């Protein structure tokens, strides 16, 4: 399998033809035959995992998509692994209207509220003689560790990690890593509380 991939990558015309077979020109959504006959056998959907019917699955076979046991992706979400893997752990709930563009890794027992945007993809804009759609695409992985809670309308930008058991407030824009056991708010998001294991309570950060 890896040798076939390398042959396709090494031949520009062949790569373009295969890409066209999988995705229509100027589109992000895979062709129906890929969704019906390839993805169900290629990607990993765990025990009792659910993807609701109104979710848009722009999931392709050349990157990974995994949904862990007892996890749910609610209606009106968009999941896109076109430029990087999307890995979602066990017992995690992705709320309605979320947009997740890989590379993204989400841990176990995570709660996403509604209308959250997280994209490991970005566009450069260095050559002003070219329109934005002709610029290079860059990627940087987003990681949300176990037991986090991400509030409604939050934005997680490319390259950030949200540490274990942290809370991101509604509407926050996360542009830097958030340490484990923290509460972060605002735009750009800043840590306002951390859990003190000696005191056994959340302590405000000055």
C-alpha positions in Angstrom: 0.0 0.0 0.0 2.8 2.5 0.9 4.6 1.7 -2.4 1.4 2.6 -4.3 1.1 5.8 -2.4 4.7 6.8 -3.2 4.2 6.0 -6.9 1.2 8.2 -7.0 2.9 11.1 -5.1 5.9 10.8 -7.4 4.0 11.2 -10.6 2.3 14.6 -10.9 -0.1 13.6 -13.7 -1.1 10.4 -11.9 -1.5 12.3 -8.6 -3.8 14.8 -10.3 -5.9 12.1 -11.9 -6.3 10.2 -8.6 -7.2 13.4 -6.8 -9.9 14.1 -9.4 -11.3 10.6 -9.1 -11.6 11.1 -5.3 -12.7 14.8 -5.2 -14.4 16.9 -7.9 -12.4 19.9 -9.1 -12.5 22.9 -6.9 -14.4 21.0 -4.2 -13.6 19.7 -0.7 -16.2 17.0 -0.4 -15.3 13.5 -1.6 -17.3 11.8 -4.4 -20.2 9.6 -3.3 -18.3 6.4 -4.3 -15.5 7.3 -1.8 -18.0 7.9 1.0 -20.0 4.7 0.3 -17.3 2.2 -0.7 -14.0 3.3 0.6 -14.3 5.3 3.9 -16.4 2.7 5.8 -13.6 0.1 5.3 -10.7 2.5 5.7 -11.5 4.6 8.7 -12.0 3.5 12.3 -15.4 4.0 13.9 -15.5 2.6 17.5 -18.1 0.6 19.4 -21.4 2.5 19.8 -19.9 5.6 18.2 -22.4 7.8 16.3 -22.1 10.3 13.5 -25.4 12.1 13.1 -27.0 12.1 9.7 -26.8 15.9 9.1 -23.0 16.0 9.7 -20.9 16.9 6.7 -18.1 14.4 6.4 -15.4 15.7 4.1 -13.4 12.6 4.9 -10.8 11.2 2.5 -8.9 7.9 2.4 -5.4 9.5 2.2 -5.5 10.7 5.8 -6.8 9.0 9.0 -10.2 9.6 10.6 -11.0 7.8 13.8 -13.9 8.1 16.2 -13.5 6.3 19.5 -15.9 4.1 21.4 -19.1 5.7 22.7 -18.3 9.0 21.1 -20.8 11.2 19.2 -20.5 13.8 16.4 -23.8 15.8 16.5 -25.7 17.3 13.6 -24.5 20.2 11.4 -20.8 19.6 12.1 -18.1 19.6 9.4 -15.3 17.1 9.7 -12.4 17.5 7.2 -9.2 15.4 7.1 -8.1 16.6 3.7 -4.8 18.0 4.9 -4.3 16.1 8.1 -5.6 13.3 10.4 -8.7 13.8 12.6 -8.5 11.5 15.6 -11.3 11.6 18.3 -11.0 9.6 21.4 -13.4 7.5 23.5 -16.6 8.9 25.2 -16.2 12.3 23.6 -19.1 14.5 22.4 -18.7 16.9 19.5 -21.6 19.3 19.8 -23.8 20.7 17.1 -22.3 23.0 14.4 -18.6 22.3 15.1 -16.0 22.6 12.4 -12.9 20.4 12.7 -10.2 20.6 10.1 -7.2 18.4 10.6 -4.6 17.8 11.7 -6.5 17.5 14.9 -6.3 15.1 17.8 -9.0 15.1 20.5 -8.6 12.9 23.6 -11.0 10.9 25.7 -14.0 12.2 27.7 -13.9 15.6 26.0 -17.0 17.8 25.7 -17.3 20.3 22.8 -20.2 22.7 23.0 -21.8 24.3 19.9 -20.3 26.2 17.0 -16.6 25.7 17.8 -14.0 26.1 15.0 -10.7 24.4 15.1 -8.5 24.2 12.1 -4.9 22.8 11.8 -4.8 24.3 8.3 -3.8 27.8 7.4 -3.0 29.7 4.2 0.2 31.7 3.7 -0.2 35.1 2.1 3.4 36.0 1.1 3.0 36.6 -2.6 0.7 39.5 -3.2 0.6 38.8 -6.9 -1.4 35.6 -6.2 -5.0 35.3 -4.8 -5.3 33.6 -1.4 -6.6 30.4 -2.9 -3.3 30.0 -4.9 -1.1 30.5 -1.9 0.7 27.6 -0.1 -1.2 25.7 2.6 0.5 25.2 5.9 -0.5 22.8 8.7 0.2 22.6 12.4 -1.5 20.0 14.7 -4.1 20.9 17.2 -4.3 18.7 20.3 -7.1 18.7 22.9 -6.1 16.4 25.7 -8.4 14.2 27.8 -11.3 15.5 29.9 -11.4 19.0 28.5 -14.5 21.2 28.1 -14.6 23.6 25.2 -17.3 26.3 25.4 -19.6 27.4 22.6 -18.2 29.6 19.8 -14.6 29.1 20.8 -11.8 29.1 18.2 -8.7 27.0 18.4 -6.0 28.0 16.0 -3.4 25.9 14.3 -0.6 24.5 16.4 -2.1 24.9 19.9 -2.4 22.2 22.6 -5.1 22.4 25.3 -3.8 20.5 28.3 -5.7 17.8 30.2 -8.8 18.7 32.3 -8.9 22.3 31.1 -11.8 24.5 30.4 -12.0 27.0 27.5 -14.7 29.6 28.0 -17.4 30.4 25.5 -16.1 32.7 22.7 -12.4 32.3 23.6 -9.8 32.4 20.8 -6.9 30.1 21.7 -3.7 31.2 20.0 -1.2 29.7 22.5 -0.9 26.4 24.4 -3.1 26.1 27.5 -1.5 24.2 30.4 -3.3 21.2 32.0 -5.9 21.9 34.7 -6.5 25.5 33.6 -9.4 27.8 32.9 -8.9 30.1 29.9 -11.0 33.0 28.7 -10.9 35.9 26.2 -9.4 36.9 22.9 -6.6 36.0 22.8 -7.3 33.4 25.5 -5.5 33.8 28.8 -5.4 31.5 31.9 -7.4 32.9 34.8 -7.5 29.8 37.0 -5.5 26.8 37.8 -6.3 23.8 39.9 -4.2 23.6 43.1 -3.7 20.0 44.1 -2.4 20.9 47.6 -5.5 23.1 48.3 -7.8 20.9 46.3 -9.5 23.8 44.7 -9.3 26.1 41.6 -7.1 29.1 42.3 -7.4 32.4 40.4 -4.2 33.4 38.6 -3.3 37.1 39.1 
